[in-house]
Amino acid sequence: MARMHSKKHGKSGSKRPVTKASPEWVGYSSNDVEENVSKLYKEGLNATAIGQKLRDIFGVPSVRNITNKRISQIIVESGGKIEYPDELLALIKRAMSVRRHLAANKSDKHNTVKLSHIEAKINRLVKYYRKVGKLPSDWTYDPVKAALLVK
């Protein structure tokens, strides 16, 4: 995992394939993958969980290479609505978890600093998503409201 304060990701981890073409061993057509995505969304999964399930269970290495669309695009086209980006919600959940920990362990200085790193990253993402238009221009991160949002 990358360090929170560096904005860099490092070199370790899996690499995407160089070619953008879908491998010939994938037994699903574009329509099959889109149907699976919309079905999994109706079951209550978010875009990240859908991608992981398609990869691990169905053997689809990349939805984008097969359909030429992102999972979020397929969800919106099938009538779904994505209110908040998945990575923002994941960071908010993480911040809430650290806040609960700090409520029980008030002298934990290390995680107090790490909470500020997490919240700084949340604020950077909020600034980006407001600029792109995925969040309303007046939306701000408030830990109390965010706790209600995540639940």
C-alpha positions in Angstrom: 0.0 0.0 0.0 1.2 3.5 -0.8 2.1 5.9 1.9 -0.7 8.3 2.6 1.3 11.5 2.4 3.3 10.8 -0.8 0.5 10.8 -3.5 2.6 8.1 -5.2 1.7 4.4 -5.7 5.0 2.6 -5.9 6.0 -0.1 -8.3 4.8 -3.3 -6.6 1.5 -4.9 -7.5 -0.1 -6.4 -10.5 0.2 -4.8 -13.9 -2.5 -4.3 -16.5 -1.9 -6.2 -19.8 -0.2 -4.2 -22.5 -2.8 -5.1 -25.1 -6.2 -3.6 -24.9 -7.9 -6.4 -26.8 -9.9 -9.0 -25.0 -8.2 -12.4 -24.7 -9.6 -15.2 -26.8 -10.0 -17.4 -23.8 -12.8 -15.2 -22.4 -16.1 -16.9 -23.1 -18.4 -13.9 -22.7 -19.6 -11.5 -25.3 -20.1 -7.8 -24.7 -23.9 -8.3 -24.1 -23.3 -11.1 -21.6 -21.0 -9.0 -19.5 -23.3 -6.0 -19.6 -26.2 -8.2 -18.4 -24.1 -9.6 -15.6 -23.1 -6.1 -14.5 -26.7 -4.9 -14.4 -27.8 -8.1 -12.6 -25.1 -7.7 -10.0 -26.0 -4.0 -9.5 -29.6 -5.0 -8.9 -28.4 -7.4 -6.2 -26.9 -4.4 -4.4 -23.2 -4.5 -5.2 -21.2 -1.3 -6.0 -19.0 -1.0 -9.1 -15.9 -2.1 -7.3 -17.5 -5.3 -6.0 -19.0 -6.0 -9.4 -15.6 -5.8 -11.0 -14.1 -8.1 -8.4 -16.9 -10.6 -8.7 -16.7 -10.7 -12.5 -12.9 -11.2 -12.2 -12.9 -13.9 -9.5 -16.1 -15.9 -10.3 -16.9 -15.3 -14.0 -13.3 -15.0 -15.2 -13.6 -11.7 -16.9 -10.2 -10.0 -16.7 -11.4 -6.5 -17.8 -14.9 -5.3 -18.4 -13.6 -2.3 -20.3 -11.6 -4.4 -22.8 -14.7 -6.5 -23.6 -17.4 -3.9 -23.7 -15.5 -0.7 -24.4 -17.3 0.8 -21.4 -16.6 1.3 -17.7 -18.7 -0.6 -15.2 -20.2 2.7 -13.9 -21.2 3.6 -17.5 -23.0 0.2 -17.9 -24.8 0.8 -14.6 -26.0 4.2 -15.6 -27.1 3.0 -19.0 -29.1 0.2 -17.4 -31.1 2.6 -15.3 -29.0 2.7 -12.1 -27.7 5.8 -10.3 -24.3 6.2 -8.7 -24.5 9.0 -6.1 -21.0 8.9 -4.7 -17.8 7.4 -6.2 -16.7 4.1 -4.6 -13.2 5.2 -3.7 -14.6 8.2 -1.8 -17.0 6.0 0.1 -14.2 3.5 1.0 -12.0 6.3 2.3 -14.9 7.7 4.4 -15.6 4.2 5.9 -11.9 4.0 6.7 -11.9 7.4 8.4 -15.0 6.4 10.4 -13.3 3.2 11.5 -10.2 5.2 12.7 -12.5 7.6 14.5 -14.2 4.8 16.4 -10.8 3.4 17.3 -9.6 6.8 18.5 -12.8 7.2 20.6 -11.8 4.1 22.5 -8.0 4.8 22.5 -7.5 8.5 23.1 -3.7 8.4 23.5 -3.1 6.7 20.1 -1.0 9.4 18.5 0.0 7.4 15.5 -3.5 6.8 14.3 -4.4 10.4 15.1 -1.9 11.5 12.5 -3.1 8.8 10.1 -6.6 10.1 10.4 -5.5 13.5 9.3 -3.8 11.8 6.3 -7.0 9.9 5.4 -9.1 13.1 5.7 -6.6 15.1 3.6 -7.0 12.5 0.9 -10.8 12.6 1.2 -10.6 16.4 0.8 -8.4 16.1 -2.3 -10.8 13.6 -3.9 -13.8 15.8 -3.0 -12.1 18.8 -4.7 -11.5 16.7 -7.8 -15.0 15.2 -8.0 -16.5 18.7 -7.5 -14.4 19.9 -10.4 -15.4 17.0 -12.7 -19.1 17.2 -11.7 -19.5 13.9 -9.9 -20.3 15.7 -6.7 -22.4 18.9 -6.2 -20.3 22.1 -6.1 -21.3 22.8 -2.5 -20.6 19.3 -1.1 -18.1 19.3 1.7 -16.7 16.5 3.9 -18.1 16.6 7.4 -17.3 13.6 9.6 -20.7 13.5 11.3 -22.7 13.7 8.0 -20.3 11.3 6.4 -21.0 8.7 9.1 -24.7 8.9 8.2 -23.8 8.7 4.5 -21.8 5.5 5.0 -24.5 3.8 7.1 
